[in-house]
Amino acid sequence: MVTPDAAPKQTAVPVSGAGEGAAPEASLFAGKKYTIQMVTYTSRKLAEEAVEKLAKKGRRAFIVPSGKFMQVCVEAFESRDQASMILREFKSSRLVPPDAYVRPIPAGMA
């Protein structure tokens, strides 16, 4: 039985612009601890379309499933400061929405 206050289990399943189930190259996460979460969908199809769009712009993106949600993240960084700097650039160029934010890469992916 799941209690209402229990957090949904987060199992990382990366997808990288190469079709369903494709994993990003291992070097994306090597030594990296942070990423930019750009959007969350309840539809896997919409999340995959967002990843494809970012791939066409030369960005490495992946999906982090969390319960019924699909979190679309872009790039991976060694430090929060580095991720924050790139996030500002992404926001100013409108690559990500204004509410995108820096978050830790889930355990199991890094």
Steps between C-alpha positions, in 0.01 A plus 500: 500500500627846407451778750391840367816669624735248337707653221469328161794278420727653237651251260723663243445389143701726271389574147712705266352618176555167325157347541319318777718318747828641371753584769738795482867424466660413832717813482193720553491407869868422570590704808190716466266579788253763370266554210241752386141385530314683231146360502281223643234310307253227583536373142811300405438592135514874572813454709669308216400772253666760727818288512499472119456877466798563727710244311431688176641810672816308591410447866514173691176437684347212690182400680477424871174314577354579842173328573255610231725790396772521234761762587698629202855600591772647281879463528702393806748702707769444762389786725182686589676829415585377149142379447360832627718698260384290202140521620519880483633474143226252404232727646632810325503314167155352579625142465325415827188648663531764774419246773781255406737434788822325607454166677718207604526212255306208651695220663553217254561732207819674609 
